[in-house]
Amino acid sequence: MAVEINEYRAEAKFQRVSPQKARLVLDLIKGRGIQEALETAAFTKKRIAPVIHKLLVSAVDNAKYVSGERGLDLDVDNLYVKQALANDGPRMKRIRPAPMGRAYRYQRRLTHIVLSVAEREAKAGLVTKVDEPKTVKKVAATKKASKKA
């Protein structure tokens, strides 16, 4: 029986930071639980970290809203960051004055950030019962008997 996993996402486009710098923070929160990811984003000392924190809150709010609209039972404590991407946006071409009346060109990079949160699969039961296979006991008993003979 296949279980459908719902994925909820939020996007922040045209952020004034390079994708490489945004990925530094996104790699810290990827795969973590939502509460731990929010705390990590809140206390990271990077300029993009507050934007990512706001985006995480938006993704959780999207999850609550969409699951309420569909009539699904969503456990917010069971959410985790499934996907965190920082893609290239358009580049702004700029000119910097250079010596002797020349000009140097440089580019200001923009980033599109995509966050996806999903609910972890619940385990079947809290207690798992492990039975020892009976064949192992018989084999061990026969080995002892053969060594004595």
Secondary structure, DSSP 8 states (H G I E B T S, - for coil): ------EEEEEEEEESS-HHHHHHHHHHHTTSBHHHHHHHHHT--STTHHHHHHHHHHHHHHHHHHHHHHT----GGGEEEEEEEEEEEEEEEEEEE-GGG-EEEEEEEEEEEEEEEEE----S-S-------HHHHHHHHHHHHHHH-
